[in-house]
Amino acid sequence: MQSFVNYSYRLTALLCKLRGIPLIMQNDASIMSDGRYSRTRLIAMAFLYPWMNNLADYWLSCGDHNEVHLRHYGVSDDKIVRGCHPIDGDRFQQTIAAFPEEIQAIRKELCWDENTILYGFMGKYIDRKNPFEFIDAIAKAHQRDPRVRGVMFGGGDLDPAINERIAELNGAVINYGFVNQSKIPLYFAALDTFVVTSWIDPHPLVVSEAMTSGTPPILSDRCGNWGYNDTVRHRYNGLVYPCGKPDALAKAMLEMTDTEVRKLYSQRSQEVFSEQDLYCEVDAFLEVAKRIKAKNDKVPAQPFIQKQPV
């Protein structure tokens, strides 16, 4: 179960408690994502969350920041088992392997020439995703290195403003729009670097999708999936920059113009993802099942007492 937001979730938790059924929960919350809430709500959360969180027998954490959030709101380490937020990496890799010519055709469509270095943004065009920071950083990086080009995939409320902004940049950034879901692995594979600039994004799965496609990431530090043991590990398989500072993002983009750096981070990204795929989540469930069984085995069975006839 993910939360107590919906009535059905609350009913599920109640029935589990009444019937003695172990309750396993998982979400992607982080302390950083809590920053959007009002002071009143945060005070209420400080009182309610420890009680609500401990209704669960076990929590499957999805990353370093998620574990910090769980501990902050009263969940003890013995209730936390590291899992992940998995994607179907096999589908991505199979699609990429099956259509190499189409990937090259996509690159030809998106690039100026064979020297172009493509940086991608994929998601909703809304304030929380901070798309203008991507555009501004590309513009700055392109001034330093004309090979740099940005491609935006998606759409949303900010579409008109984005089109107006990129019209000033002489093609340094293009707004490609939506991509068919089945083709997304090919577009990830066509990129040189994938960028997430969000102000608030607890655990964006697009990062995992890029990594399994072999595309190294640059990630805003306001996203929740970076850390020593998380999806993005700074200067190991990608770069993390301070959100709200386009100059810092442009510097990270210029660092990624080095072919050898991208190659190293690409290889390591695929290695890291292999530790956080569907099988990681299955293993976490199996570990919880083992703990529940061990706990139940320690509970002595109640002796059967046959009533004597009066």
Backbone bond lengths (Angstrom), bond angles and torsions (degrees), N, CA, C in turn:
res aa  C-N    CA-C-N  psi(-1)  N-CA   C-N-CA  omega(-1)  CA-C   N-CA-C  phi
1 M - - - 1.443 - - 1.529 109.48 -
2 Q 1.351 117.20 147.61 1.461 120.52 -173.68 1.522 114.34 -97.24
3 S 1.317 118.35 -37.98 1.463 119.49 -174.41 1.524 109.51 -162.37
4 F 1.344 114.45 -174.51 1.455 120.90 176.07 1.527 110.88 -111.89
5 V 1.323 116.78 18.68 1.461 121.12 -174.57 1.525 111.32 -67.38
6 N 1.325 116.23 -47.20 1.463 120.37 -175.81 1.524 111.93 -88.82
7 Y 1.313 114.88 152.31 1.465 120.67 178.51 1.520 110.74 -59.00
8 S 1.340 117.02 -40.28 1.462 120.18 -178.32 1.524 111.42 -63.23
9 Y 1.341 117.07 -35.39 1.456 120.40 177.91 1.531 110.37 -66.55
10 R 1.324 116.12 -43.07 1.464 120.08 179.93 1.527 110.84 -63.35
11 L 1.316 115.72 -41.28 1.466 119.88 178.45 1.524 110.60 -64.41
12 T 1.322 116.47 -40.23 1.469 120.59 178.07 1.523 110.85 -60.35
13 A 1.341 116.05 -46.30 1.461 120.10 179.79 1.528 110.97 -61.86
14 L 1.318 116.37 -42.89 1.466 120.70 179.89 1.522 111.14 -61.41
15 L 1.327 117.41 -46.79 1.468 120.98 -179.14 1.529 111.27 -64.37
16 C 1.347 116.59 -37.98 1.470 119.89 178.02 1.527 110.41 -62.64
17 K 1.328 116.72 -43.89 1.461 120.62 -179.83 1.530 111.06 -65.88
18 L 1.332 117.39 -41.53 1.469 120.88 -178.13 1.519 111.96 -68.16
19 R 1.319 117.03 -33.56 1.465 120.91 -174.98 1.528 113.31 -100.99
20 G 1.330 116.97 2.28 1.459 120.36 178.19 1.513 114.12 71.02
21 I 1.318 117.04 28.15 1.464 121.89 179.60 1.526 108.33 -91.44
22 P 1.326 119.29 127.09 1.465 120.92 179.10 1.530 111.48 -58.54
23 L 1.311 115.65 136.21 1.459 121.75 -178.59 1.527 109.22 -108.50
24 I 1.343 116.82 122.13 1.457 123.54 179.67 1.522 107.97 -111.37
25 M 1.337 116.70 130.05 1.457 120.59 -177.92 1.525 111.79 -126.78
26 Q 1.330 114.66 157.89 1.465 121.40 175.92 1.518 108.99 -155.31
27 N 1.324 117.15 137.44 1.458 121.67 168.76 1.525 108.43 -146.34
28 D 1.333 116.30 -178.26 1.468 119.20 -178.20 1.521 111.88 -116.38
29 A 1.326 117.65 21.44 1.465 121.57 -175.47 1.528 111.76 -64.16
30 S 1.323 115.00 150.25 1.464 121.49 174.14 1.522 108.94 -141.44
31 I 1.312 116.71 160.11 1.463 121.03 177.20 1.522 110.26 -59.29
32 M 1.333 117.05 -36.34 1.458 120.80 -179.29 1.522 111.71 -63.39
33 S 1.332 116.94 -39.82 1.462 119.25 -179.40 1.524 111.46 -71.42
34 D 1.333 117.55 -19.98 1.466 120.63 176.68 1.522 112.07 -71.28
35 G 1.330 116.92 -15.33 1.452 120.90 -178.00 1.520 114.61 -62.34
36 R 1.335 117.62 -17.59 1.474 120.86 -179.47 1.524 112.23 -78.63
37 Y 1.344 117.13 -11.63 1.462 120.27 -174.03 1.528 111.62 -86.31
38 S 1.327 115.14 155.41 1.461 121.07 177.78 1.528 110.53 -71.79
39 R 1.323 115.88 162.38 1.462 121.01 179.08 1.525 110.82 -60.37
40 T 1.335 116.48 -39.74 1.471 120.79 179.52 1.520 110.90 -60.63
41 R 1.341 115.17 -45.07 1.467 118.44 -179.87 1.525 111.20 -65.67
42 L 1.323 117.55 -39.34 1.459 120.16 -179.78 1.530 111.16 -63.81
43 I 1.327 117.09 -37.51 1.468 120.46 176.79 1.523 110.12 -64.15
44 A 1.342 115.83 -43.57 1.469 119.93 178.24 1.521 110.80 -62.35
45 M 1.335 116.41 -41.38 1.464 120.78 179.00 1.525 111.23 -62.48
46 A 1.342 116.76 -38.09 1.464 120.69 -179.24 1.523 111.80 -61.03
47 F 1.323 116.49 -31.72 1.458 120.30 179.04 1.532 112.22 -87.17
48 L 1.347 116.60 -40.77 1.464 120.21 -171.44 1.528 113.47 -85.33
49 Y 1.336 117.44 -38.68 1.463 119.91 -171.84 1.526 113.88 -61.65
50 P 1.337 119.93 -43.20 1.470 118.03 179.16 1.531 112.31 -57.88
51 W 1.331 116.24 -41.25 1.474 118.87 178.25 1.525 111.11 -67.57
52 M 1.331 117.50 -46.08 1.462 121.54 -178.48 1.527 110.91 -65.14
53 N 1.335 116.73 -45.42 1.466 119.72 -177.66 1.517 112.17 -61.99
54 N 1.330 116.63 -33.67 1.458 119.44 -177.28 1.518 113.67 -85.04
55 L 1.334 116.25 4.11 1.465 119.06 166.74 1.528 110.09 -69.41
56 A 1.336 115.36 -25.72 1.468 120.15 178.04 1.522 109.88 -78.60
57 D 1.322 115.66 142.24 1.467 120.59 176.05 1.530 110.54 -78.62
58 Y 1.344 115.58 -35.48 1.466 120.78 178.99 1.523 109.73 -144.99
59 W 1.338 114.84 149.96 1.454 122.76 174.59 1.523 109.02 -118.66
60 L 1.329 116.53 133.18 1.454 121.53 170.66 1.528 106.90 -94.82
61 S 1.312 117.69 109.13 1.466 120.54 179.83 1.526 109.07 -79.80
62 C 1.330 115.82 154.71 1.463 119.06 -178.96 1.525 112.17 -114.30
63 G 1.337 117.60 5.67 1.453 119.22 179.17 1.515 112.35 169.28
64 D 1.321 115.69 178.35 1.463 121.40 -176.52 1.533 112.01 -62.36
65 H 1.334 117.09 -48.93 1.466 120.22 -177.69 1.529 111.30 -67.75
66 N 1.317 116.78 -33.36 1.456 120.23 176.79 1.527 110.86 -64.75
67 E 1.328 117.19 -39.01 1.464 120.36 177.67 1.525 111.46 -66.19
68 V 1.332 116.95 -38.05 1.466 120.10 175.85 1.530 109.82 -60.31
69 H 1.318 116.62 -42.92 1.466 121.93 179.75 1.529 110.63 -61.89
70 L 1.325 116.85 -44.91 1.460 120.37 -179.68 1.527 111.01 -62.86
71 R 1.317 117.13 -44.60 1.468 120.31 179.43 1.535 110.51 -65.16
72 H 1.320 115.99 -40.26 1.468 120.53 -179.89 1.523 110.94 -59.00
73 Y 1.325 116.45 -34.91 1.453 120.63 -178.86 1.529 112.23 -103.32
74 G 1.324 115.93 33.02 1.454 120.58 162.46 1.502 118.95 91.87
75 V 1.326 118.98 8.12 1.465 120.54 -179.99 1.527 108.84 -89.56
76 S 1.306 116.99 125.56 1.469 121.54 -178.54 1.531 110.40 -78.95
77 D 1.333 115.30 156.54 1.462 120.71 -176.56 1.518 113.00 -59.24
78 D 1.331 117.43 -32.58 1.465 119.36 -177.43 1.528 112.59 -70.58
79 K 1.334 116.66 -9.86 1.470 120.17 176.79 1.530 112.51 -99.15
80 I 1.338 116.80 -4.45 1.467 120.65 -174.88 1.527 110.02 -104.91
81 V 1.324 115.49 127.37 1.462 121.91 175.11 1.527 107.04 -122.79
82 R 1.328 117.05 127.18 1.474 119.76 -176.88 1.528 110.30 -71.07
83 G 1.314 114.47 121.76 1.459 122.19 171.98 1.515 108.09 -119.49
84 C 1.327 116.83 -137.99 1.461 121.66 177.11 1.522 108.23 -166.21
85 H 1.318 116.38 174.24 1.465 121.13 168.24 1.521 105.87 -103.11
86 P 1.328 117.04 96.17 1.459 118.83 -169.70 1.523 113.53 -81.20
87 I 1.315 115.06 156.81 1.459 122.02 166.72 1.527 107.09 -124.75
88 D 1.314 116.47 169.32 1.459 120.54 179.56 1.531 108.59 -84.72
89 G 1.318 115.68 80.10 1.458 120.86 -177.89 1.514 112.95 -62.61
90 D 1.328 116.93 -32.31 1.470 119.79 179.63 1.527 110.72 -59.85
91 R 1.352 116.41 -40.77 1.471 119.67 -179.94 1.524 110.13 -63.47
92 F 1.326 117.31 -42.53 1.459 120.25 179.78 1.527 110.73 -61.58
93 Q 1.323 115.81 -48.43 1.463 119.58 -176.15 1.527 112.10 -67.56
94 Q 1.327 117.02 -36.72 1.474 120.50 178.29 1.525 110.96 -67.27
95 T 1.337 116.35 -40.59 1.466 120.31 179.14 1.523 110.59 -64.54
96 I 1.317 116.34 -43.29 1.469 120.84 179.86 1.526 111.10 -63.62
97 A 1.339 116.09 -42.55 1.472 120.18 -179.45 1.522 111.82 -67.08
98 A 1.338 117.09 -28.94 1.464 121.02 -174.95 1.527 113.49 -82.97
99 F 1.338 117.56 -19.91 1.470 119.19 -172.98 1.537 112.60 -131.90
100 P 1.321 118.34 56.57 1.473 119.24 -179.60 1.527 112.77 -64.76
101 E 1.331 117.72 -34.43 1.456 120.29 -179.75 1.531 111.23 -66.28
102 E 1.346 116.27 -36.87 1.458 119.49 179.87 1.534 110.88 -68.32
103 I 1.341 116.47 -35.03 1.463 119.82 176.79 1.525 109.81 -62.02
104 Q 1.318 116.64 -43.35 1.460 120.20 178.52 1.527 111.72 -64.74
105 A 1.340 116.33 -36.00 1.464 120.33 177.93 1.535 110.71 -66.35
106 I 1.338 116.58 -37.23 1.466 120.94 177.58 1.522 109.87 -65.31
107 R 1.320 116.09 -45.59 1.481 119.11 178.48 1.530 111.07 -60.26
108 K 1.325 116.22 -40.54 1.467 119.90 179.97 1.523 110.66 -63.28
109 E 1.339 115.44 -36.63 1.464 120.61 179.18 1.530 111.61 -68.74
110 L 1.336 116.91 -37.18 1.457 121.46 -172.30 1.529 113.78 -91.37
111 C 1.309 117.45 -22.81 1.468 121.19 -174.01 1.523 111.83 -93.66
112 W 1.344 115.84 153.73 1.455 120.53 169.61 1.530 109.73 -71.19
113 D 1.329 115.00 -46.51 1.461 121.22 -179.32 1.521 108.12 -157.84
114 E 1.307 117.23 -171.94 1.466 121.04 -174.91 1.529 112.47 -69.57
115 N 1.329 118.26 -13.05 1.464 121.38 179.60 1.528 113.46 -92.09
116 T 1.320 117.73 -6.63 1.465 121.47 -177.74 1.523 110.58 -63.24
117 I 1.330 116.06 138.96 1.469 122.01 175.15 1.519 107.31 -111.79
118 L 1.341 116.28 116.05 1.462 122.43 -172.10 1.527 112.14 -95.26
119 Y 1.326 115.59 128.03 1.464 123.01 174.54 1.523 107.71 -114.59
120 G 1.314 116.95 127.45 1.451 120.30 -174.55 1.518 113.76 -110.51
121 F 1.327 115.17 146.06 1.472 124.56 171.72 1.517 105.56 -124.84
122 M 1.341 117.38 130.38 1.455 120.29 -179.66 1.525 109.46 -137.09
123 G 1.338 116.70 124.45 1.456 120.33 178.89 1.514 111.35 157.02
124 K 1.325 115.57 -173.01 1.456 120.87 178.12 1.525 109.94 -72.31
125 Y 1.316 114.72 142.96 1.461 120.13 175.91 1.530 108.01 -88.13
126 I 1.322 115.63 78.34 1.459 122.69 179.83 1.526 108.08 -132.90
127 D 1.324 115.85 163.80 1.465 120.69 -173.93 1.526 112.48 -58.41
128 R 1.338 116.43 -40.83 1.469 120.46 -176.88 1.532 112.01 -60.66
129 K 1.327 116.55 -29.80 1.469 120.33 -179.37 1.529 112.44 -83.04
130 N 1.365 116.98 -11.21 1.464 121.70 170.29 1.536 113.19 58.21
131 P 1.340 118.57 47.97 1.470 119.67 -174.59 1.518 114.82 -66.69
132 F 1.349 117.57 -27.44 1.466 118.74 -177.20 1.525 112.25 -69.26
133 E 1.329 116.75 -24.25 1.469 118.87 175.34 1.524 110.11 -66.81
134 F 1.322 116.54 -37.36 1.468 120.76 175.08 1.522 110.21 -61.07
135 I 1.327 116.27 -47.61 1.467 121.02 -178.31 1.530 110.93 -62.50
136 D 1.323 116.36 -47.01 1.467 120.03 -178.16 1.524 111.55 -63.32
137 A 1.329 116.40 -39.94 1.463 119.62 -179.56 1.526 111.36 -68.27
138 I 1.324 116.72 -40.18 1.467 119.58 176.47 1.522 110.01 -60.11
139 A 1.336 116.42 -44.25 1.471 119.95 179.78 1.524 111.06 -58.62
140 K 1.330 116.74 -43.51 1.469 120.68 179.89 1.528 111.06 -67.21
141 A 1.346 116.69 -43.95 1.464 120.08 -179.10 1.529 110.94 -66.60
142 H 1.332 116.23 -37.29 1.470 120.29 -179.46 1.527 111.21 -64.70
143 Q 1.321 117.54 -33.33 1.467 120.54 176.82 1.522 111.24 -63.49
144 R 1.329 116.18 -33.20 1.476 121.36 179.84 1.528 111.85 -83.95
145 D 1.339 115.71 -34.84 1.463 120.77 -177.50 1.532 108.01 -140.71
146 P 1.335 117.99 103.04 1.464 121.96 -175.20 1.535 114.61 -62.79
147 R 1.321 117.92 -10.14 1.469 120.02 178.05 1.526 111.47 -74.16
148 V 1.329 117.88 -20.21 1.461 122.95 -174.51 1.528 110.14 -71.64
149 R 1.338 115.06 129.85 1.470 120.38 175.60 1.522 109.53 -141.46
150 G 1.328 116.80 140.00 1.461 122.26 178.84 1.508 111.61 -105.70
151 V 1.335 115.76 142.32 1.467 121.93 177.11 1.523 108.01 -128.49
152 M 1.335 115.87 128.86 1.461 120.92 -179.26 1.524 109.68 -110.56
153 F 1.339 114.69 128.36 1.458 121.13 178.01 1.527 108.27 -115.93
154 G 1.325 116.67 124.88 1.459 119.05 178.84 1.511 111.59 144.57
155 G 1.323 115.38 -152.91 1.455 121.19 -179.69 1.516 109.32 176.38
156 G 1.330 115.67 169.63 1.459 118.52 179.18 1.515 112.11 155.24
157 D 1.317 115.71 -165.68 1.467 122.47 -173.75 1.526 112.93 -59.86
158 L 1.318 116.99 -29.98 1.463 120.36 -175.76 1.529 113.57 -89.29
159 D 1.323 116.71 7.05 1.466 121.07 -177.20 1.533 113.09 -53.12
160 P 1.343 118.85 -51.75 1.476 118.81 -178.77 1.535 112.94 -60.50
161 A 1.329 116.70 -42.65 1.466 120.23 -179.95 1.525 110.99 -66.01
162 I 1.325 116.68 -37.36 1.468 120.68 178.16 1.526 110.37 -64.76
163 N 1.317 116.79 -45.10 1.464 119.89 179.35 1.531 111.34 -61.89
164 E 1.325 116.26 -38.35 1.470 120.42 178.10 1.517 110.90 -64.78
165 R 1.322 117.04 -40.49 1.469 121.08 -178.62 1.521 111.35 -68.84
166 I 1.326 117.25 -47.66 1.463 118.89 -174.48 1.528 112.06 -73.64
167 A 1.333 116.91 -17.04 1.475 119.67 175.46 1.520 111.53 -63.59
168 E 1.331 116.46 -20.52 1.464 121.20 -179.41 1.528 112.94 -84.52
169 L 1.340 116.78 -5.69 1.467 119.75 -167.52 1.526 114.20 -106.43
170 N 1.306 117.77 8.73 1.473 121.81 174.35 1.524 113.34 54.02
171 G 1.329 116.15 40.10 1.459 119.94 174.28 1.508 115.86 88.89
172 A 1.335 118.26 2.68 1.465 120.18 179.05 1.524 111.23 -64.84
173 V 1.335 116.26 -28.05 1.463 121.91 175.26 1.523 107.67 -131.19
174 I 1.341 116.17 136.02 1.459 119.96 175.14 1.526 109.31 -121.88
175 N 1.317 115.43 143.60 1.467 122.61 177.47 1.522 107.45 -99.44
176 Y 1.316 116.01 100.26 1.461 120.93 -174.34 1.529 112.12 -80.90
177 G 1.339 116.74 -26.40 1.456 120.11 -178.92 1.518 112.05 88.90
178 F 1.318 115.97 -159.32 1.461 121.20 -176.23 1.524 111.41 -76.63
179 V 1.327 114.98 150.17 1.466 122.76 177.57 1.518 108.22 -119.08
180 N 1.315 116.78 138.84 1.459 121.21 176.10 1.524 110.11 -55.95
181 Q 1.330 115.94 133.74 1.468 121.30 -174.80 1.528 112.39 -53.26
182 S 1.322 116.69 -39.53 1.462 120.11 -177.11 1.529 112.49 -69.73
183 K 1.340 116.90 -19.17 1.463 121.32 -177.48 1.530 113.04 -96.94
184 I 1.331 117.19 -6.65 1.467 119.98 -175.23 1.535 112.74 -54.86
185 P 1.351 120.30 -43.20 1.477 118.47 178.78 1.523 113.12 -56.45
186 L 1.333 117.40 -34.77 1.465 120.75 -178.63 1.522 111.12 -69.42
187 Y 1.332 116.68 -37.85 1.464 119.79 179.42 1.527 111.27 -71.41
188 F 1.333 116.87 -36.69 1.460 118.79 174.17 1.526 110.38 -60.98
189 A 1.328 116.12 -45.07 1.463 120.48 -177.69 1.519 111.95 -66.32
190 A 1.330 117.18 -24.22 1.465 120.85 -179.68 1.526 112.49 -78.58
191 L 1.327 117.07 -15.59 1.459 121.25 -178.52 1.529 111.00 -83.45
192 D 1.314 115.55 157.80 1.468 120.89 172.74 1.521 111.43 -92.91
193 T 1.325 116.85 -34.65 1.468 122.57 -179.41 1.523 108.45 -148.21
194 F 1.329 115.96 143.10 1.463 121.02 177.32 1.524 109.22 -111.41
195 V 1.341 116.63 137.76 1.464 121.39 -172.75 1.529 110.37 -124.47
196 V 1.332 115.99 133.00 1.470 121.97 173.58 1.524 107.66 -122.47
197 T 1.339 116.20 121.63 1.465 121.24 -172.59 1.530 112.96 -112.62
198 S 1.313 118.44 13.23 1.467 122.57 -169.00 1.528 113.70 -57.96
199 W 1.343 114.72 143.06 1.472 121.24 169.55 1.518 110.06 -73.80
200 I 1.331 115.58 -40.03 1.464 122.28 -178.74 1.525 107.63 -137.35
201 D 1.314 117.43 119.07 1.465 122.13 178.56 1.526 107.54 -162.63
202 P 1.328 117.84 97.20 1.467 120.11 -171.81 1.524 114.37 -56.26
203 H 1.331 117.58 -45.75 1.470 119.29 -178.17 1.533 109.07 -161.00
204 P 1.338 117.73 72.22 1.470 120.09 -174.67 1.530 113.14 -63.07
205 L 1.334 115.35 120.94 1.463 120.53 -176.90 1.526 112.37 -71.05
206 V 1.350 116.96 -19.30 1.464 118.52 178.84 1.525 111.46 -60.34
207 V 1.327 117.08 -25.95 1.462 120.09 178.30 1.529 110.15 -66.00
208 S 1.336 115.98 -45.17 1.471 120.28 177.46 1.523 110.39 -63.77
209 E 1.339 116.64 -38.51 1.466 120.10 179.65 1.525 110.86 -64.23
210 A 1.315 117.02 -40.24 1.464 120.14 176.99 1.528 110.96 -65.36
211 M 1.316 116.17 -43.69 1.460 120.22 -176.41 1.521 112.26 -64.55
212 T 1.333 117.25 -42.98 1.473 118.50 179.95 1.526 110.83 -68.41
213 S 1.352 116.13 -19.50 1.463 120.75 176.29 1.523 111.80 -85.03
214 G 1.338 116.68 -2.51 1.456 120.83 179.10 1.509 114.00 86.75
215 T 1.347 117.01 15.44 1.462 121.11 -178.70 1.524 109.77 -102.90
216 P 1.328 118.93 115.47 1.465 120.90 -177.19 1.532 111.39 -69.50
217 P 1.346 117.85 147.39 1.455 121.40 -175.50 1.528 114.57 -102.57
218 I 1.339 114.06 152.78 1.464 123.12 161.74 1.518 105.48 -117.77
219 L 1.333 116.61 127.73 1.464 120.41 -168.92 1.525 111.50 -128.36
220 S 1.328 116.24 136.52 1.456 121.58 172.04 1.522 109.83 -65.10
221 D 1.333 116.30 142.87 1.470 119.35 179.84 1.525 112.52 -75.11
222 R 1.348 118.07 0.90 1.458 120.99 174.61 1.524 111.64 -92.98
223 C 1.294 116.52 -0.90 1.470 121.02 172.61 1.521 108.86 -85.26
224 G 1.324 116.25 156.04 1.459 119.66 -172.56 1.503 116.25 -99.00
225 N 1.325 118.15 8.90 1.467 117.89 -176.13 1.524 113.28 -116.87
226 W 1.340 115.50 44.84 1.459 119.53 170.24 1.529 108.74 -128.89
227 G 1.298 115.95 153.02 1.461 121.04 -178.75 1.516 109.91 158.85
228 Y 1.316 115.90 176.01 1.472 120.44 -177.15 1.512 112.71 -61.93
229 N 1.340 116.95 -31.01 1.465 120.48 -178.58 1.519 111.30 -123.84
230 D 1.327 115.83 27.05 1.454 119.91 -175.00 1.524 110.78 -109.43
231 T 1.333 115.96 -165.08 1.464 120.58 -174.38 1.523 111.68 -68.22
232 V 1.331 117.04 -49.31 1.467 121.14 178.52 1.521 108.92 -106.79
233 R 1.318 115.88 125.18 1.460 122.99 -179.22 1.532 107.59 -117.94
234 H 1.319 114.86 110.75 1.468 121.50 -171.15 1.525 112.07 -53.84
235 R 1.329 114.02 126.72 1.462 123.98 -179.65 1.524 113.00 62.41
236 Y 1.315 117.02 16.89 1.473 120.41 170.41 1.529 109.74 -111.38
237 N 1.341 116.54 -53.89 1.470 118.98 177.32 1.534 112.12 -128.40
238 G 1.327 116.48 9.44 1.456 120.70 179.54 1.520 109.60 177.44
239 L 1.330 115.33 -170.46 1.460 121.00 -178.38 1.530 109.95 -127.12
240 V 1.337 115.71 143.73 1.459 122.58 175.43 1.526 106.68 -117.89
241 Y 1.340 115.76 132.20 1.463 119.61 -178.49 1.526 109.86 -124.88
242 P 1.327 118.72 158.24 1.475 121.38 179.92 1.525 111.52 -74.92
243 C 1.319 116.09 116.92 1.462 121.48 -177.81 1.531 110.44 -59.38
244 G 1.330 116.05 142.83 1.453 120.91 -179.62 1.509 113.47 92.95
245 K 1.340 116.66 1.71 1.460 121.04 -179.08 1.532 109.72 -125.47
246 P 1.332 116.68 86.32 1.467 120.08 -177.65 1.524 113.56 -60.29
247 D 1.345 117.32 -28.54 1.469 119.16 176.87 1.529 110.73 -63.98
248 A 1.326 116.13 -39.34 1.470 120.25 178.24 1.527 110.54 -67.23
249 L 1.329 116.53 -38.24 1.465 119.84 177.61 1.527 110.32 -66.56
250 A 1.328 116.75 -42.40 1.463 119.91 178.17 1.533 110.72 -60.63
251 K 1.319 116.38 -39.08 1.471 120.38 177.72 1.529 110.79 -63.08
252 A 1.344 116.42 -41.42 1.468 120.17 177.70 1.530 110.70 -64.78
253 M 1.332 116.26 -39.79 1.467 119.78 177.66 1.518 111.00 -61.84
254 L 1.324 117.01 -42.69 1.463 120.20 179.36 1.526 111.45 -65.64
255 E 1.333 116.42 -33.80 1.467 119.71 175.76 1.529 110.43 -63.15
256 M 1.334 116.15 -33.33 1.465 121.16 -179.31 1.533 112.75 -79.74
257 T 1.321 118.45 -1.24 1.464 118.88 174.60 1.522 111.67 -73.96
258 D 1.326 116.47 -13.80 1.473 121.63 177.94 1.524 109.15 -74.37
259 T 1.308 116.74 117.62 1.468 122.22 -176.35 1.521 111.67 -59.04
260 E 1.322 117.02 -41.51 1.464 120.48 -177.97 1.529 111.65 -67.62
261 V 1.323 116.84 -37.24 1.471 120.68 177.17 1.521 109.60 -62.95
262 R 1.334 116.74 -47.26 1.469 120.18 179.52 1.529 111.46 -62.11
263 K 1.306 116.22 -40.17 1.460 120.43 -179.52 1.524 110.84 -63.18
264 L 1.345 116.22 -44.16 1.463 121.14 179.62 1.529 110.76 -64.16
265 Y 1.346 116.87 -48.11 1.463 120.69 -178.95 1.528 111.72 -66.48
266 S 1.323 117.05 -32.48 1.467 120.89 177.07 1.520 110.61 -63.62
267 Q 1.332 115.72 -48.45 1.467 120.38 179.57 1.524 111.14 -61.19
268 R 1.325 116.29 -44.82 1.463 119.98 -178.61 1.527 111.58 -69.80
269 S 1.327 117.67 -32.43 1.467 120.65 177.68 1.522 110.54 -62.47
270 Q 1.316 116.61 -41.99 1.464 119.44 178.58 1.525 110.88 -67.61
271 E 1.335 116.47 -35.15 1.466 119.72 177.16 1.526 110.99 -66.09
272 V 1.336 116.83 -44.73 1.460 120.67 179.50 1.521 110.26 -63.31
273 F 1.339 116.34 -43.21 1.463 118.58 -179.63 1.526 111.41 -61.56
274 S 1.328 117.04 -34.41 1.471 119.60 -178.75 1.525 111.62 -62.77
275 E 1.343 116.68 -18.46 1.465 121.12 176.94 1.530 111.77 -90.53
276 Q 1.355 117.18 -5.39 1.458 121.13 -172.82 1.532 111.58 -132.14
277 D 1.318 116.27 33.03 1.458 119.96 -179.06 1.524 110.33 -93.77
278 L 1.328 117.15 -165.98 1.465 121.61 -179.27 1.523 112.26 -56.72
279 Y 1.333 115.99 -35.09 1.457 119.86 -176.97 1.528 111.41 -68.52
280 C 1.325 116.87 -30.12 1.468 121.38 175.02 1.528 109.93 -60.93
281 E 1.327 116.48 -45.18 1.461 120.35 -179.27 1.525 111.03 -67.98
282 V 1.330 116.64 -38.65 1.470 120.49 176.56 1.525 110.25 -61.69
283 D 1.330 116.53 -44.23 1.465 120.59 178.87 1.528 111.34 -60.61
284 A 1.353 116.23 -37.91 1.466 120.05 179.14 1.526 110.54 -64.73
285 F 1.327 117.05 -42.86 1.464 120.67 176.96 1.527 111.15 -62.28
286 L 1.317 116.21 -41.43 1.464 119.76 179.66 1.529 111.17 -64.64
287 E 1.347 116.63 -37.69 1.462 120.50 177.65 1.528 110.37 -63.84
288 V 1.337 116.87 -41.99 1.462 120.35 177.63 1.529 110.02 -63.75
289 A 1.327 116.94 -43.23 1.468 120.43 179.08 1.523 110.57 -60.17
290 K 1.338 116.53 -39.59 1.465 120.51 179.10 1.525 110.79 -64.61
291 R 1.341 116.04 -41.10 1.470 119.49 179.49 1.529 111.16 -66.48
292 I 1.317 116.13 -40.01 1.471 119.50 179.10 1.527 110.29 -64.01
293 K 1.327 116.02 -42.27 1.471 119.89 179.70 1.524 110.45 -63.94
294 A 1.342 116.28 -44.22 1.461 119.87 -179.97 1.529 110.82 -62.48
295 K 1.310 116.18 -39.08 1.464 120.51 178.80 1.515 111.02 -65.82
296 N 1.322 116.39 -41.89 1.467 120.36 179.33 1.520 111.89 -67.69
297 D 1.341 116.63 -34.41 1.465 120.24 -179.71 1.520 111.92 -66.65
298 K 1.351 116.18 -24.70 1.463 120.14 -179.78 1.525 112.67 -80.56
299 V 1.323 116.26 -17.00 1.467 119.83 -179.58 1.513 108.63 -80.71
300 P 1.338 118.30 116.11 1.465 119.59 -178.49 1.525 111.31 -65.62
301 A 1.307 114.47 139.78 1.460 119.48 178.64 1.525 109.98 -68.45
302 Q 1.302 115.56 141.81 1.454 120.31 178.70 1.529 109.48 -73.46
303 P 1.354 117.87 129.00 1.476 119.72 -179.14 1.528 110.99 -65.52
304 F 1.342 113.53 142.53 1.466 119.07 178.67 1.531 108.83 -85.70
305 I 1.325 115.36 122.22 1.452 120.86 -179.82 1.522 108.93 -111.84
306 Q 1.307 114.56 114.49 1.472 118.23 -179.64 1.521 110.72 -81.16
307 K 1.294 115.53 129.02 1.455 119.49 179.77 1.498 110.12 -69.86
308 Q 1.356 115.25 134.04 1.456 120.53 177.56 1.527 109.74 -84.10
309 P 1.319 116.23 139.78 1.464 118.96 177.80 1.524 111.09 -63.59
310 V 1.284 116.54 138.97 1.460 121.38 179.68 1.520 109.80 -80.30
